[in-house]
């Protein structure tokens, strides 16, 4: 789900007990993945880049359940393909 002003989608995020959610951090120019970071609600709401909320059924915030981490990796790969390949690089940027 992409949004810039409506933050109601943040209520759908499965926040960890510590109030954080995993997020992939990458270089905005090269698309190089820098690290898996942790974001709180305020930080996630302030992102202005294309973002997408995908809920993996049955997954907790560490994706320890069988198959859940693989699903996350597949979704991340799709996002990278859409926004960071030559055919899709920066295509959705405002």
Helices and strands as residue ranges (DSSP letters): G 8-12, E 21-26, E 33-39, H 41-46, H 68-84
